[in-house]
Amino acid sequence: MNTQKITCTITLFILLFALAACSPSPDLEEVVNSWNDALNIGDVEAALEYLDDNAVITIVPPPAGISGIFNGKEQIRGWYEGNAALNGFNEMVDIQVKGDIVTWTSKFGMDEWRKIGVESLDVLGEGVIVDGKFQSYTVTIPPESLAKLPPPPE
């Protein structure tokens, strides 16, 4: 009888330990919202925690004077710091998750644009998230949204 109780107790302990050791897959919508929240308050370091060390960001079309492609956290840090300095703000409108691919629509604005009467631009995003970290994402500003801004100086 005691042997049976001991065996059951050990088995239960092993099962509980195995369950505790298995971390659930992160909720990808939660990852996107937490990353976005960090960016919105200008917490670049917190936002970078949601990126793989070798993440790649692509901005389409690229902002004037740059390629629009940022490789790795150090390049991305510079992009994020620039947006934070301009009080960039991104309001998520819709997030969809299919496997490890996340797509979103949002409204992105910054102080520089507000000064010329443009509250925000519509933005489309698509990213790949593995183990709670962006491997890559692309942000596209549709032409009709981009048309709200004056052309860049030549």
VENRALIN-V984972 format. One record per pair of residues at least 4 apart in sequence whose ideal C-beta (glycine too) atoms are under 6 Angstrom apart, sorted by sequence separation. I is the first residue (numbers start at 1). J is the second residue. D is the distance in whole Angstrom. If there is no record, write none. Layout:
# VENRALIN-V984972
i = <I	I>
j = <J	J>
d = <D	D>
This chain:
# VENRALIN-V984972
i = <51	62	71	73	109	141	26	38	62	70	83	97	113	129	130	141	62	70	96	127	128	38	39	128	38	59	70	95	109	127	58	94	109	35	92	93	108	125	126	57	93	107	108	92	125	35	56	91	108	90	91	123	124	106	54	90	123	57	105	53	89	121	104	51	88	87	103	122	86	87	121	48	86	102	86	101	102	100	100	100	118	47	44	44	44	42	40	36	36	32	29	29	28	32	28	55	56	57	58	59	60	52	51	51	52	50	64	31	28	31	26>
j = <55	66	75	77	113	145	31	43	67	75	88	102	118	134	135	146	68	76	103	134	135	46	47	136	47	68	79	104	119	137	69	105	120	47	104	105	120	137	138	70	106	120	121	106	139	50	71	106	123	106	107	139	140	123	72	108	141	76	124	73	109	141	125	73	110	110	126	145	110	111	145	73	111	127	112	128	129	128	129	130	148	80	80	81	84	84	89	90	92	95	95	97	97	102	102	134	136	137	138	139	140	133	133	134	135	134	152	129	129	132	132>
d = <4	6	5	6	6	5	5	5	6	4	4	5	4	6	5	5	3	5	5	5	4	4	5	5	4	4	5	5	6	3	5	5	4	6	6	5	6	6	5	4	6	4	6	5	5	4	5	6	5	5	5	6	5	5	6	5	6	6	6	6	6	5	5	6	4	6	5	4	4	5	4	5	6	5	6	6	6	6	6	6	5	6	5	6	6	4	5	6	6	6	5	6	5	6	5	5	4	6	4	5	4	5	6	5	5	6	4	6	5	5	4>
